[in-house]
Amino acid sequence: MNKKKAVFLDRDGTIVVHEPYLSSPDQLKLLPNAAEGIRLFRESGYLVIVITNQSGIARGFFDEERLVLIHKKLMRMLKEEGITIDDIYYCPHHTEGVIEQYALDCDCRKPKPKMLLNAAKQHNIDLTQSLMIGDSEVDMLAGKNAGCTSILIRNGCTDSINTPSITGMEDYVVKDLLEAARLFIR
């Protein structure tokens, strides 16, 4: 069976407006052009998978049940735009967590690639043909560590293609998901 290509997306600052430790579905706001970018990737045959660190669980700001509600609302918001995503992977851990079962140094927290590797195994993905898109150095490193092309979203930047690297780990710098999609979909 042929392996698929995927676009792995960080959640906060990539799909939705970054809110520190977003803990309520009511805080979700799609970023401009995020839905359209995801639509272009889907139409071009990419699986769309969210890869997100959620240390707010380990830190006691919210629990996994709350995170499930947040992700259900995100799926509904995207569905209202006519878009589906294929899966969501999250890491609830952090070494400085106050919830004992989550206060650990795990293999899944970005920049470690375990969430991407698990997704690749579960969904039959060719990581070398896949993209990791996010707004931070840990996203870029996670993509690199998994063997993906890494694309940095530089929020608020107007001339993003000609902007110098800020992490040194990304392959491309774009202003949003739509610009990323247009870069890879000819």
C-alpha positions, 0 to 999 in steps of 0.5 A: 500500500502506498504511503500517504503524505501529511501536514502536521499542524501545531494548534496554538498560533498555527490554527487558532489564536495563541492564548496562554494555556487555552483552557476553555472551548470559548477561547478558540478563535481560528486564525485568518486564512487557517481554514483556507490553508487546511482546505488546500492541503486536504484538496491536494491529498494531504492528511491533516493531523494536529500535533500539540503540546498541552502542558496545561494538563500537567500544570493543573490548569485543566484536565484531559476531559476539558482538552477533549471538549476544546478539540471537539469545538475546534473540529466543529469550527473547522467543519463549519468551514467545510473542513475535516482534520484526520487526527489530533495528537497531544502531549499532556506532560511536563517535568514541572507539572504539579499533577503527578501522573503527568509530571515526567520527561516523556518521549512525546513532548515536542521537540521529540518526534514521538507524536509524529512517529505514532501518527505516521505508523497509525496512518501509513504516512511517509514522513519524508513527503510530509510537512510540520507547520508551527510557530515555534522552534520546538515545532521546527525541531519536532519536524526535523527530528521526524524527517519532515520539512519544517515550515515556520509561521511567523505571525504578523509578518508581511514579507515572510518569504524574504524574512531571515530565519529566526530558529535556524531549524525551519526550511521555510518561513510563511505568514500563515497556513494559506501561504504555506499551502500555496508554497507546496501546492502548485 
